[in-house]
Amino acid sequence: MSWLSPSDWQAVALSLKVAGWATALSLPPGVFMAYALARWRFPGRGLVNGVVHLPLILPPVVTGYLLLIGFAPNGVIGGVLAKLGITLAFTWRGAALAAAVMAFPLMVRAIRLAIEAVDPKLEEAAATLGASRLWVFATITLPLIVPGILAGAITAFAKAMGEFGATITFVSNIPGQTQTLPLAIYSQLQVPGGEASAARLAAVSVTLALGALLASEWLARRIAARIAGGNG
């Protein structure tokens, strides 16, 4: 007998799919936002920083409700997407969006710390030689912050794997379509005799999360070693 049932494996596979897409789609704006907050000074910077980190302090259900209002077929953004044949509410794509929103602050913070650890004088020296800002970022900053980007991406992936509140509010709990690993655990706990299956799914969840956190910690130590080496 398989350790997990086919529906359990389906939930695990869907979670990996949702977390993977959430991480990939949020990475480019995450790098941009981290760079903007670390290097630029502009009016409303504090407000932008607050909005970026808002999902960390809002109840996840509130975040999911706001997503439902905005991205439902009759919502402001969802209505436009619906005309293009794109539906997010109550689909796995919506689950990826919810996971990306909830994980975004953690990704931005990790990348921002890596950028702030880069000596601005290195960028200034390249700029004085006539290099454009984009070229300076691509050749000087980006190689130095790769460990930070990887750490942010792994942390965001782990957060996306465990996302529950915003997901169930925005896309519901539909087996085979939107039922990710946390939702599957919740469903098993609602039925008599489902505790054993919930425990197995929880073990899978703990294993994946712990693996991601250990990888993130290893990368964080590499960043610290690089900074120490650069200052030595």
N, CA, C and O of each residue as an XYZ file, in Angstrom:
928
protein
N       0.850     -1.195      0.000
C       0.000      0.000      0.000
C       0.882      1.240      0.000
O       1.866      1.322      0.736
N       0.518      2.191     -0.828
C       1.288      3.425     -0.910
C       1.169      4.195      0.400
O       0.123      4.196      1.049
N       2.262      4.846      0.770
C       2.270      5.621      2.002
C       1.248      6.746      1.936
O       0.609      7.062      2.940
N       1.087      7.361      0.755
C       0.092      8.389      0.543
C      -0.903      7.925     -0.513
O      -0.541      7.189     -1.432
N      -2.140      8.350     -0.385
C      -3.160      8.008     -1.365
C      -2.961      8.838     -2.627
O      -2.254      9.846     -2.595
N      -3.574      8.431     -3.740
C      -3.451      9.235     -4.979
C      -3.883     10.677     -4.787
O      -3.267     11.588     -5.340
N      -4.939     10.897     -4.007
C      -5.388     12.275     -3.782
C      -4.379     13.055     -2.942
O      -4.221     14.264     -3.116
N      -3.695     12.357     -2.030
C      -2.662     13.018     -1.234
C      -1.485     13.433     -2.116
O      -0.982     14.553     -2.024
N      -1.057     12.497     -2.976
C       0.028     12.829     -3.901
C      -0.372     13.974     -4.824
O       0.458     14.805     -5.193
N      -1.634     14.009     -5.188
C      -2.125     15.087     -6.046
C      -1.998     16.437     -5.333
O      -1.626     17.442     -5.940
N      -2.315     16.441     -4.036
C      -2.191     17.675     -3.259
C      -0.733     18.099     -3.126
O      -0.419     19.287     -3.205
N       0.159     17.125     -2.924
C       1.589     17.439     -2.826
C       2.095     18.000     -4.152
O       2.803     19.007     -4.175
N       1.732     17.347     -5.253
C       2.172     17.810     -6.572
C       1.637     19.200     -6.875
O       2.350     20.042     -7.422
N       0.377     19.438     -6.518
C      -0.212     20.759     -6.763
C       0.482     21.825     -5.925
O       0.695     22.945     -6.390
N       0.833     21.479     -4.690
C       1.543     22.430     -3.829
C       2.894     22.814     -4.428
O       3.265     23.988     -4.441
N       3.622     21.816     -4.923
C       4.916     22.097     -5.553
C       4.732     22.962     -6.795
O       5.522     23.872     -7.047
N       3.702     22.680     -7.557
C       3.414     23.465     -8.761
C       3.066     24.909     -8.408
O       3.595     25.847     -9.004
N       2.179     25.076     -7.442
C       1.759     26.415     -7.021
C       2.935     27.192     -6.441
O       3.148     28.353     -6.791
N       3.705     26.550     -5.551
C       4.842     27.231     -4.935
C       5.908     27.580     -5.958
O       6.523     28.644     -5.884
N       6.129     26.685     -6.914
C       7.121     26.957     -7.954
C       6.751     28.150     -8.808
O       7.575     29.029     -9.062
N       5.488     28.174     -9.253
C       5.040     29.309    -10.067
C       5.008     30.598     -9.253
O       5.374     31.658     -9.760
N       4.577     30.516     -8.004
C       4.529     31.703     -7.152
C       5.919     32.302     -6.981
O       6.086     33.521     -7.041
N       6.908     31.453     -6.769
C       8.285     31.925     -6.593
C       8.838     32.510     -7.876
O       9.447     33.580     -7.865
N       8.628     31.808     -8.989
C       9.169     32.266    -10.273
C       8.559     33.595    -10.708
O       9.271     34.475    -11.192
N       7.254     33.744    -10.540
C       6.588     34.960    -11.000
C       6.863     36.163    -10.101
O       6.836     37.304    -10.564
N       7.125     35.914     -8.830
C       7.372     37.034     -7.910
C       8.841     37.418     -7.825
O       9.169     38.453     -7.245
N       9.739     36.604     -8.393
C      11.165     36.889     -8.268
C      11.590     38.176     -8.986
O      12.261     39.004     -8.370
N      11.229     38.383    -10.272
C      11.644     39.641    -10.925
C      11.142     40.896    -10.210
O      11.944     41.788     -9.933
N       9.824     41.000     -9.895
C       9.405     42.193     -9.142
C      10.003     42.246     -7.752
O      10.173     43.331     -7.196
N      10.327     41.087     -7.173
C      10.943     41.072     -5.854
C      12.340     41.672     -5.872
O      12.708     42.430     -4.974
N      13.122     41.331     -6.902
C      14.469     41.904     -7.041
C      14.375     43.406     -7.276
O      15.125     44.180     -6.680
N      13.451     43.818     -8.145
C      13.287     45.242     -8.434
C      12.888     46.017     -7.182
O      13.463     47.065     -6.891
N      11.905     45.504     -6.441
C      11.439     46.205     -5.252
C      12.523     46.246     -4.181
O      12.686     47.258     -3.500
N      13.259     45.158     -4.031
C      14.336     45.133     -3.046
C      15.407     46.164     -3.395
O      15.913     46.864     -2.517
N      15.747     46.252     -4.670
C      16.757     47.225     -5.100
C      16.253     48.651     -4.884
O      16.996     49.515     -4.419
N      14.989     48.888     -5.223
C      14.420     50.229     -5.067
C      14.423     50.659     -3.600
O      14.762     51.801     -3.290
N      14.054     49.764     -2.711
C      14.017     50.111     -1.287
C      15.410     50.229     -0.685
O      15.611     50.971      0.276
N      16.373     49.503     -1.245
C      17.734     49.528     -0.698
C      18.557     50.698     -1.214
O      19.400     51.229     -0.492
N      18.321     51.106     -2.456
C      19.213     52.080     -3.084
C      18.569     53.420     -3.419
O      19.271     54.428     -3.493
N      17.273     53.461     -3.622
C      16.631     54.693     -4.064
C      16.007     55.440     -2.895
O      15.553     54.833     -1.925
N      15.991     56.754     -2.999
C      15.295     57.607     -2.046
C      14.262     58.396     -2.835
O      14.614     59.163     -3.731
N      12.978     58.209     -2.503
C      11.912     58.845     -3.261
C      10.735     59.121     -2.337
O      10.587     58.457     -1.311
N       9.887     60.102     -2.690
C       8.717     60.402     -1.858
C       7.801     59.181     -1.748
O       7.523     58.507     -2.740
N       7.346     58.916     -0.550
C       6.454     57.785     -0.341
C       7.173     56.462     -0.174
O       6.542     55.405     -0.201
N       8.492     56.507      0.000
C       9.261     55.265      0.143
C       8.792     54.471      1.358
O       8.676     53.248      1.292
N       8.525     55.155      2.458
C       8.050     54.468      3.656
C       6.699     53.804      3.426
O       6.447     52.704      3.918
N       5.832     54.480      2.673
C       4.521     53.914      2.374
C       4.652     52.663      1.513
O       3.986     51.657      1.754
N       5.522     52.741      0.501
C       5.750     51.580     -0.359
C       6.292     50.416      0.453
O       5.861     49.276      0.276
N       7.231     50.699      1.338
C       7.796     49.653      2.188
C       6.714     49.023      3.065
O       6.699     47.811      3.279
N       5.809     49.865      3.568
C       4.721     49.355      4.388
C       3.764     48.474      3.607
O       3.325     47.434      4.098
N       3.441     48.892      2.385
C       2.529     48.104      1.551
C       3.154     46.758      1.198
O       2.476     45.731      1.195
N       4.462     46.773      0.898
C       5.146     45.525      0.552
C       5.065     44.521      1.697
O       4.876     43.327      1.468
N       5.209     45.007      2.929
C       5.241     44.121      4.089
C       3.862     43.924      4.715
O       3.741     43.225      5.721
N       2.839     44.518      4.147
C       1.492     44.429      4.715
C       0.990     42.988      4.840
O       0.364     42.661      5.848
N       1.238     42.113      3.860
C       0.758     40.726      4.021
C       1.317     40.001      5.234
O       0.741     39.007      5.677
N       2.438     40.486      5.782
C       3.011     39.841      6.964
C       2.203     40.107      8.223
O       2.208     39.298      9.152
N       1.503     41.246      8.258
C       0.800     41.616      9.479
C      -0.717     41.534      9.330
O      -1.432     41.467     10.330
N      -1.217     41.538      8.094
C      -2.648     41.365      7.890
C      -3.040     39.907      8.127
O      -2.252     39.011      7.826
N      -4.223     39.650      8.652
C      -4.701     38.260      8.692
C      -4.754     37.699      7.270
O      -5.265     38.370      6.373
N      -4.246     36.502      7.042
C      -4.249     35.951      5.682
C      -5.632     35.923      5.041
O      -5.759     36.059      3.824
N      -6.664     35.746      5.858
C      -8.021     35.736      5.309
C      -8.362     37.096      4.706
O      -9.048     37.168      3.686
N      -7.890     38.165      5.327
C      -8.136     39.508      4.792
C      -7.427     39.665      3.446
O      -7.998     40.202      2.498
N      -6.196     39.200      3.368
C      -5.464     39.256      2.100
C      -6.208     38.481      1.018
O      -6.342     38.957     -0.110
N      -6.691     37.284      1.362
C      -7.451     36.497      0.399
C      -8.728     37.186     -0.018
O      -9.110     37.132     -1.187
N      -9.394     37.832      0.921
C     -10.636     38.556      0.610
C     -10.364     39.724     -0.338
O     -11.133     39.963     -1.268
N      -9.268     40.450     -0.102
C      -8.913     41.551     -0.991
C      -8.587     41.045     -2.399
O      -8.946     41.674     -3.395
N      -7.904     39.905     -2.464
C      -7.626     39.295     -3.766
C      -8.913     38.890     -4.467
O      -9.039     39.044     -5.682
N      -9.871     38.372     -3.700
C     -11.145     37.958     -4.277
C     -11.908     39.153     -4.821
O     -12.515     39.076     -5.889
N     -11.877     40.254     -4.092
C     -12.553     41.463     -4.561
C     -11.911     41.978     -5.850
O     -12.604     42.376     -6.786
N     -10.583     41.965     -5.882
C      -9.891     42.531     -7.034
C      -9.826     41.632     -8.249
O      -9.874     42.109     -9.383
N      -9.716     40.310     -8.016
C      -9.448     39.403     -9.124
C     -10.606     38.457     -9.443
O     -10.463     37.582    -10.296
N     -11.740     38.615     -8.780
C     -12.923     37.845     -9.166
C     -13.362     38.277    -10.568
O     -13.028     39.382    -10.996
N     -14.096     37.437    -11.284
C     -14.515     37.788    -12.656
C     -15.246     39.119    -12.749
O     -15.207     39.772    -13.792
N     -15.913     39.532    -11.675
C     -16.601     40.821    -11.682
C     -15.817     41.904    -10.949
O     -16.338     42.990    -10.695
N     -14.550     41.602    -10.607
C     -13.704     42.573     -9.932
C     -13.056     43.542    -10.907
O     -13.171     43.403    -12.124
N     -12.373     44.525    -10.340
C     -11.741     45.560    -11.176
C     -10.695     44.955    -12.110
O     -10.721     45.190    -13.318
N      -9.784     44.184    -11.549
C      -8.729     43.562    -12.363
C      -9.224     42.257    -12.984
O      -8.929     41.959    -14.141
N      -9.980     41.484    -12.203
C     -10.483     40.211    -12.700
C     -11.402     40.357    -13.893
O     -11.426     39.493    -14.769
N     -12.168     41.455    -13.936
C     -13.055     41.688    -15.070
C     -12.282     41.875    -16.362
O     -12.675     41.375    -17.416
N     -11.169     42.607    -16.268
C     -10.321     42.812    -17.446
C      -9.696     41.495    -17.888
O      -9.656     41.182    -19.078
N      -9.212     40.734    -16.923
C      -8.597     39.438    -17.242
C      -9.627     38.470    -17.826
O      -9.309     37.678    -18.714
N     -10.860     38.537    -17.324
C     -11.907     37.645    -17.825
C     -12.180     37.889    -19.302
O     -12.465     36.950    -20.046
N     -12.095     39.138    -19.726
C     -12.298     39.459    -21.143
C     -11.183     38.878    -22.006
O     -11.369     38.644    -23.200
N     -10.031     38.649    -21.397
C      -8.896     38.047    -22.105
C      -8.889     36.525    -21.969
O      -7.983     35.851    -22.458
N      -9.907     35.998    -21.303
C      -9.996     34.553    -21.124
C      -9.162     34.018    -19.981
O      -8.859     32.825    -19.937
N      -8.782     34.897    -19.043
C      -7.945     34.492    -17.905
C      -8.771     34.554    -16.629
O      -9.318     35.603    -16.289
N      -8.860     33.438    -15.928
C      -9.590     33.362    -14.667
C      -8.635     32.949    -13.557
O      -7.900     31.971    -13.690
N      -8.651     33.694    -12.471
C      -7.767     33.403    -11.349
C      -8.526     32.864    -10.141
O      -8.061     31.934     -9.482
N      -9.687     33.439     -9.846
C     -10.455     32.994     -8.690
C     -10.878     31.539     -8.854
O     -11.374     31.132     -9.905
N     -10.670     30.761     -7.784
C     -11.070     29.348     -7.731
C     -10.327     28.485     -8.757
O     -10.875     27.512     -9.274
N      -9.078     28.851     -9.042
C      -8.216     28.060     -9.918
C      -6.846     27.938     -9.260
O      -6.536     28.656     -8.309
N      -6.016     27.005     -9.785
C      -4.670     26.852     -9.230
C      -3.826     28.087     -9.508
O      -2.896     28.388     -8.760
N      -4.147     28.804    -10.583
C      -3.418     30.044    -10.868
C      -3.676     31.075     -9.778
O      -2.775     31.810     -9.373
N      -4.917     31.119     -9.312
C      -5.234     32.007     -8.201
C      -4.512     31.597     -6.928
O      -4.086     32.447     -6.146
N      -4.374     30.287     -6.721
C      -3.615     29.809     -5.559
C      -2.160     30.266     -5.642
O      -1.559     30.636     -4.634
N      -1.601     30.236     -6.853
C      -0.222     30.710     -7.043
C      -0.121     32.204     -6.766
O       0.857     32.664     -6.176
N      -1.135     32.968     -7.192
C      -1.138     34.403     -6.925
C      -1.209     34.673     -5.429
O      -0.458     35.500     -4.911
N      -2.101     33.986     -4.735
C      -2.226     34.174     -3.286
C      -0.926     33.817     -2.579
O      -0.487     34.540     -1.685
N      -0.310     32.712     -2.973
C       0.951     32.303     -2.362
C       2.052     33.312     -2.646
O       2.870     33.605     -1.774
N       2.076     33.846     -3.867
C       3.093     34.836     -4.235
C       2.944     36.106     -3.405
O       3.938     36.670     -2.947
N       1.709     36.557     -3.210
C       1.467     37.769     -2.424
C       1.913     37.568     -0.977
O       2.530     38.455     -0.388
N       1.605     36.414     -0.407
C       1.954     36.158      0.985
C       3.466     35.973      1.174
O       4.010     36.314      2.225
N       4.137     35.436      0.156
C       5.575     35.175      0.272
C       6.423     36.366     -0.160
O       7.612     36.421      0.154
N       5.832     37.313     -0.871
C       6.582     38.436     -1.444
C       7.391     39.222     -0.409
O       8.557     39.521     -0.666
N       6.822     39.568      0.746
C       7.603     40.346      1.717
C       8.864     39.628      2.187
O       9.904     40.262      2.364
N       8.786     38.321      2.390
C       9.950     37.564      2.836
C      11.038     37.549      1.769
O      12.225     37.652      2.078
N      10.625     37.420      0.519
C      11.594     37.434     -0.578
C      12.268     38.800     -0.679
O      13.490     38.889     -0.795
N      11.474     39.851     -0.635
C      12.018     41.205     -0.756
C      12.993     41.492      0.375
O      14.053     42.076      0.152
N      12.643     41.090      1.574
C      13.512     41.376      2.726
C      14.862     40.687      2.582
O      15.896     41.304      2.835
N      14.870     39.424      2.181
C      16.131     38.687      2.043
C      17.008     39.311      0.962
O      18.215     39.463      1.151
N      16.408     39.671     -0.165
C      17.182     40.259     -1.262
C      17.651     41.663     -0.894
O      18.764     42.063     -1.236
N      16.807     42.399     -0.203
C      17.188     43.760      0.198
C      18.395     43.745      1.127
O      19.298     44.567      0.980
N      18.419     42.824      2.077
C      19.565     42.716      2.975
C      20.844     42.400      2.208
O      21.916     42.907      2.539
N      20.725     41.562      1.185
C      21.896     41.228      0.373
C      22.382     42.447     -0.397
O      23.587     42.671     -0.506
N      21.457     43.235     -0.931
C      21.839     44.439     -1.682
C      22.488     45.460     -0.768
O      23.481     46.085     -1.141
N      21.938     45.638      0.426
C      22.493     46.610      1.368
C      23.880     46.201      1.847
O      24.649     47.040      2.316
N      24.201     44.913      1.732
C      25.529     44.440      2.137
C      26.588     44.724      1.076
O      27.783     44.618      1.352
N      26.164     45.080     -0.123
C      27.105     45.403     -1.194
C      27.599     46.837     -1.004
O      26.797     47.756     -0.834
N      28.883     47.021     -1.032
C      29.460     48.356     -0.849
C      29.053     49.255     -2.016
O      29.397     48.960     -3.160
N      28.329     50.345     -1.754
C      27.917     51.249     -2.834
C      29.089     51.839     -3.604
O      28.932     52.259     -4.750
N      30.270     51.873     -2.978
C      31.434     52.436     -3.665
C      31.820     51.610     -4.890
O      32.353     52.149     -5.860
N      31.552     50.302     -4.848
C      31.827     49.464     -6.012
C      30.952     49.881     -7.198
O      31.414     49.951     -8.337
N      29.683     50.154     -6.905
C      28.768     50.594     -7.960
C      29.135     51.997     -8.447
O      29.073     52.287     -9.642
N      29.515     52.853     -7.513
C      29.883     54.224     -7.879
C      31.145     54.234     -8.749
O      31.257     55.023     -9.687
N      32.086     53.351     -8.426
C      33.314     53.289     -9.217
C      33.018     52.857    -10.649
O      33.592     53.407    -11.589
N      32.144     51.893    -10.824
C      31.784     51.453    -12.174
C      31.039     52.548    -12.921
O      31.212     52.708    -14.129
N      30.205     53.309    -12.198
C      29.447     54.385    -12.838
C      30.363     55.498    -13.316
O      30.112     56.106    -14.357
N      31.427     55.771    -12.561
C      32.353     56.836    -12.970
C      33.118     56.471    -14.237
O      33.654     57.346    -14.918
N      33.168     55.188    -14.549
C      33.840     54.738    -15.768
C      32.912     54.757    -16.979
O      33.282     54.320    -18.068
N      31.689     55.276    -16.766
C      30.764     55.428    -17.886
C      29.734     54.326    -18.023
O      28.958     54.327    -18.979
N      29.708     53.388    -17.094
C      28.734     52.296    -17.173
C      27.354     52.797    -16.788
O      27.214     53.609    -15.873
N      26.333     52.312    -17.489
C      24.959     52.682    -17.170
C      24.521     51.983    -15.892
O      25.160     51.036    -15.433
N      23.411     52.469    -15.320
C      22.916     51.864    -14.089
C      22.567     50.399    -14.293
O      22.845     49.560    -13.435
N      21.959     50.097    -15.429
C      21.576     48.719    -15.708
C      22.802     47.828    -15.841
O      22.807     46.695    -15.359
N      23.842     48.340    -16.494
C      25.071     47.566    -16.669
C      25.789     47.366    -15.331
O      26.343     46.300    -15.063
N      25.770     48.411    -14.495
C      26.380     48.305    -13.169
C      25.665     47.240    -12.348
O      26.295     46.435    -11.663
N      24.333     47.250    -12.430
C      23.570     46.253    -11.675
C      23.860     44.844    -12.185
O      24.038     43.918    -11.393
N      23.908     44.682    -13.504
C      24.077     43.350    -14.093
C      25.475     42.786    -13.860
O      25.633     41.576    -13.695
N      26.485     43.643    -13.846
C      27.869     43.158    -13.768
C      28.497     43.272    -12.384
O      29.441     42.546    -12.071
N      27.981     44.177    -11.553
C      28.563     44.381    -10.221
C      27.632     43.874     -9.122
O      27.996     43.003     -8.333
N      26.429     44.435     -9.087
C      25.518     44.134     -7.983
C      24.965     42.721     -8.055
O      25.003     41.985     -7.069
N      24.456     42.343     -9.210
C      23.769     41.056     -9.337
C      24.636     39.865     -8.947
O      24.180     39.009     -8.189
N      25.881     39.781     -9.441
C      26.698     38.623     -9.026
C      26.925     38.540     -7.517
O      27.048     37.447     -6.962
N      26.982     39.705     -6.852
C      27.233     39.719     -5.421
C      26.004     39.342     -4.590
O      26.132     38.893     -3.451
N      24.822     39.529     -5.165
C      23.602     39.270     -4.396
C      22.923     37.949     -4.792
O      21.825     37.649     -4.323
N      23.575     37.168     -5.650
C      22.973     35.890     -6.053
C      22.637     35.008     -4.847
O      21.542     34.447     -4.805
N      23.544     34.863     -3.854
C      23.156     34.064     -2.675
C      21.919     34.612     -1.973
O      21.078     33.844     -1.508
N      21.806     35.929     -1.895
C      20.629     36.535     -1.274
C      19.364     36.278     -2.076
O      18.296     36.048     -1.507
N      19.484     36.317     -3.396
C      18.332     36.022     -4.246
C      17.889     34.576     -4.055
O      16.697     34.289     -3.946
N      18.864     33.670     -4.015
C      18.532     32.263     -3.813
C      17.901     32.037     -2.437
O      16.943     31.275     -2.305
N      18.440     32.701     -1.420
C      17.867     32.565     -0.079
C      16.443     33.102     -0.047
O      15.560     32.493      0.557
N      16.218     34.243     -0.697
C      14.873     34.815     -0.747
C      13.904     33.926     -1.497
O      12.753     33.764     -1.094
N      14.382     33.347     -2.603
C      13.524     32.476     -3.399
C      13.159     31.208     -2.616
O      12.013     30.761     -2.657
N      14.122     30.640     -1.913
C      13.848     29.418     -1.141
C      12.895     29.712      0.008
O      11.980     28.933      0.275
N      13.108     30.829      0.686
C      12.211     31.202      1.775
C      10.799     31.439      1.263
O       9.823     31.026      1.889
N      10.698     32.118      0.103
C       9.384     32.363     -0.488
C       8.725     31.054     -0.905
O       7.516     30.889     -0.745
N       9.509     30.125     -1.436
C       8.975     28.828     -1.841
C       8.411     28.080     -0.637
O       7.328     27.501     -0.711
N       9.150     28.094      0.473
C       8.689     27.419      1.678
C       7.419     28.062      2.215
O       6.504     27.364      2.652
N       7.359     29.388      2.182
C       6.159     30.091      2.629
C       4.977     29.758      1.728
O       3.867     29.539      2.213
N       5.209     29.719      0.422
C       4.140     29.401     -0.522
C       3.625     27.982     -0.325
O       2.431     27.725     -0.477
N       4.527     27.058      0.013
C       4.116     25.679      0.259
C       3.168     25.587      1.456
O       2.303     24.712      1.489
N       3.317     26.465      2.425
C       2.509     26.401      3.632
C       1.352     27.370      3.678
O       0.662     27.451      4.694
N       1.121     28.106      2.610
C       0.063     29.112      2.608
C      -1.319     28.463      2.730
O      -1.618     27.480      2.052
N      -2.149     29.028      3.602
C      -3.474     28.456      3.856
C      -4.597     29.502      3.785
O      -5.499     29.397      2.954
N      -4.532     30.503      4.660
C      -5.661     31.413      4.833
C      -6.058     32.167      3.578
O      -7.228     32.159      3.196
N      -5.091     32.824      2.925
C      -5.406     33.579      1.720
C      -5.846     32.663      0.591
O      -6.699     33.029     -0.218
N      -5.259     31.466      0.539
C      -5.582     30.518     -0.532
C      -7.009     30.027     -0.427
O      -7.747     30.065     -1.412
N      -7.415     29.566      0.744
C      -8.756     29.012      0.891
C      -9.824     30.085      0.718
O     -10.938     29.785      0.290
N      -9.494     31.336      1.048
C     -10.448     32.428      0.878
C     -10.596     32.813     -0.586
O     -11.698     33.115     -1.046
N      -9.494     32.802     -1.314
C      -9.496     33.277     -2.701
C      -9.905     32.195     -3.691
O     -10.638     32.475     -4.640
N      -9.444     30.967     -3.488
C      -9.691     29.928     -4.490
C     -10.452     28.729     -3.927
O     -10.670     27.748     -4.638
N     -10.859     28.798     -2.657
C     -11.609     27.718     -2.022
C     -10.734     26.469     -1.872
O      -9.513     26.532     -2.017
N     -11.374     25.344     -1.581
C     -10.666     24.087     -1.303
C     -11.256     23.008     -2.203
O     -12.063     22.194     -1.754
N     -10.859     23.000     -3.464
C     -11.418     22.099     -4.464
C     -10.410     20.989     -4.749
O      -9.349     21.257     -5.312
N     -10.723     19.741     -4.368
C      -9.784     18.637     -4.606
C      -9.403     18.520     -6.081
O     -10.253     18.547     -6.970
N      -8.102     18.389     -6.307
C      -7.608     18.234     -7.666
C      -7.445     19.530     -8.423
O      -6.862     19.535     -9.507
N      -7.944     20.638     -7.882
C      -7.861     21.919     -8.584
C      -7.173     22.993     -7.749
O      -6.256     23.665     -8.223
N      -7.614     23.151     -6.513
C      -7.012     24.179     -5.657
C      -6.603     23.631     -4.298
O      -6.122     24.384     -3.452
N      -6.784     22.343     -4.075
C      -6.469     21.761     -2.766
C      -4.977     21.481     -2.645
O      -4.485     20.441     -3.084
N      -4.274     22.422     -2.044
C      -2.840     22.270     -1.814
C      -2.621     21.457     -0.537
O      -3.577     21.020      0.103
N      -1.370     21.264     -0.180
C      -1.018     20.427      0.966
C      -1.662     20.901      2.274
O      -2.253     20.082      2.978
N      -1.573     22.181      2.624
C      -2.229     22.614      3.870
C      -3.746     22.416      3.836
O      -4.348     22.056      4.848
N      -4.359     22.647      2.684
C      -5.805     22.475      2.577
C      -6.185     21.004      2.667
O      -7.235     20.662      3.212
N      -5.334     20.133      2.132
C      -5.591     18.694      2.232
C      -5.525     18.237      3.681
O      -6.337     17.420      4.115
N      -4.562     18.761      4.430
C      -4.462     18.424      5.860
C      -5.717     18.889      6.591
O      -6.282     18.159      7.405
N      -6.139     20.100      6.295
C      -7.357     20.639      6.917
C      -8.561     19.768      6.589
O      -9.377     19.477      7.465
N      -8.676     19.349      5.328
C      -9.815     18.517      4.921
C      -9.818     17.171      5.634
O     -10.870     16.683      6.047
N      -8.639     16.573      5.776
C      -8.555     15.274      6.443
C      -8.946     15.367      7.911
O      -9.494     14.420      8.474
N      -8.663     16.511      8.530
C      -9.004     16.684      9.938
C     -10.497     16.918     10.148
O     -10.977     16.882     11.281
N     -11.233     17.158      9.066
C     -12.670     17.400      9.174
C     -13.493     16.126      9.040
O     -14.704     16.149      9.258
N     -12.851     15.009      8.683
C     -13.587     13.755      8.480
C     -13.152     12.734      9.522
O     -11.985     12.704      9.910
N     -14.085     11.894      9.981
C     -13.714     10.861     10.961
C     -12.684      9.896     10.387
O     -12.816      9.430      9.255
N     -11.662      9.602     11.177
C     -10.630      8.677     10.747
C      -9.592      9.270      9.822
O      -8.759      8.547      9.276
N      -9.631     10.569      9.640
C      -8.675     11.200      8.730
C      -7.392     11.642      9.391
O      -6.518     12.209      8.735
N      -7.265     11.387     10.689
C      -6.084     11.865     11.418
C      -4.796     11.232     10.907
O      -3.766     11.902     10.834
N      -4.841      9.955     10.555
C      -3.623      9.289     10.086
C      -3.141      9.887      8.775
O      -1.948     10.134      8.602
N      -4.063     10.118      7.856
C      -3.692     10.735      6.582
C      -3.179     12.149      6.794
O      -2.219     12.570      6.148
N      -3.823     12.889      7.710
C      -3.370     14.250      8.015
C      -1.962     14.233      8.587
O      -1.149     15.102      8.273
N      -1.672     13.240      9.431
C      -0.335     13.139     10.025
C       0.717     12.861      8.954
O       1.815     13.417      9.003
N       0.388     12.006      7.992
C       1.347     11.716      6.913
C       1.593     12.960      6.060
O       2.730     13.262      5.699
N       0.528     13.666      5.747
C       0.684     14.896      4.966
C       1.460     15.944      5.757
O       2.262     16.685      5.189
N       1.225     16.006      7.050
C       1.976     16.945      7.889
C       3.459     16.598      7.894
O       4.307     17.491      7.887
N       3.779     15.297      7.907
C       5.184     14.873      7.870
C       5.841     15.313      6.564
O       6.988     15.760      6.556
N       5.103     15.180      5.462
C       5.624     15.639      4.172
C       5.852     17.145      4.205
O       6.879     17.638      3.740
N       4.887     17.865      4.756
C       4.992     19.320      4.832
C       6.187     19.757      5.673
O       6.924     20.666      5.292
N       6.373     19.105      6.821
C       7.506     19.435      7.699
C       8.824     19.140      6.994
O       9.764     19.930      7.083
N       8.900     18.023      6.300
C      10.131     17.646      5.599
C      10.493     18.668      4.526
O      11.648     19.081      4.420
N       9.507     19.071      3.735
C       9.760     20.050      2.676
C      10.145     21.407      3.257
O      11.077     22.051      2.777
N       9.427     21.839      4.290
C       9.720     23.139      4.896
C      11.090     23.147      5.555
O      11.847     24.107      5.409
N      11.417     22.072      6.288
C      12.710     21.999      6.956
C      13.847     21.980      5.948
O      14.873     22.629      6.148
N      13.664     21.240      4.871
C      14.687     21.216      3.825
C      14.921     22.592      3.233
O      16.062     22.994      3.006
N      13.830     23.317      2.981
C      13.959     24.664      2.430
C      14.635     25.611      3.413
O      15.474     26.420      3.017
N      14.279     25.516      4.683
C      14.885     26.395      5.691
C      16.360     26.094      5.893
O      17.158     27.014      6.072
N      16.735     24.816      5.868
C      18.147     24.463      5.996
C      18.944     24.998      4.808
O      20.061     25.490      4.970
N      18.361     24.898      3.618
C      19.027     25.438      2.433
C      19.174     26.945      2.545
O      20.214     27.502      2.192
N      18.120     27.613      3.043
C      18.175     29.061      3.223
C      19.241     29.448      4.243
O      19.971     30.418      4.036
N      19.339     28.695      5.349
C      20.347     28.977      6.378
C      21.749     28.790      5.823
O      22.649     29.577      6.118
N      21.937     27.751      5.022
C      23.249     27.508      4.418
C      23.644     28.657      3.506
O      24.796     29.091      3.506
N      22.690     29.147      2.731
C      22.982     30.266      1.846
C      23.243     31.538      2.645
O      24.098     32.340      2.272
N      22.515     31.726      3.739
C      22.733     32.912      4.572
C      24.148     32.912      5.145
O      24.786     33.961      5.234
N      24.634     31.738      5.532
C      26.005     31.654      6.053
C      27.023     31.959      4.961
O      28.067     32.556      5.226
N      26.719     31.551      3.740
C      27.622     31.874      2.638
C      27.671     33.373      2.405
O      28.727     33.931      2.109
N      26.517     34.022      2.540
C      26.486     35.482      2.390
C      27.344     36.141      3.470
O      28.134     37.041      3.187
N      27.176     35.679      4.712
C      27.962     36.243      5.811
C      29.453     36.024      5.596
O      30.259     36.913      5.870
N      29.821     34.842      5.106
C      31.241     34.542      4.856
C      31.793     35.428      3.751
O      32.937     35.877      3.815
N      30.972     35.676      2.736
C      31.417     36.532      1.641
C      31.621     37.954      2.102
O      32.586     38.614      1.718
N      30.689     38.429      2.945
C      30.811     39.806      3.465
C      32.059     39.920      4.339
O      32.811     40.890      4.248
N      32.263     38.911      5.187
C      33.444     38.933      6.055
C      34.724     38.871      5.243
O      35.707     39.534      5.573
N      34.714     38.087      4.196
C      35.897     38.001      3.337
C      36.178     39.291      2.606
O      37.330     39.665      2.388
N      35.083     39.982      2.222
C      35.263     41.245      1.514
C      35.779     42.342      2.415
O      36.474     43.257      1.975
N      35.423     42.236      3.707
C      35.883     43.263      4.643
C      37.258     42.964      5.228
O      37.888     43.808      5.866
N      37.713     41.692      4.979
C      38.997     41.309      5.563
C      40.189     41.817      4.770
O      41.334     41.568      5.149
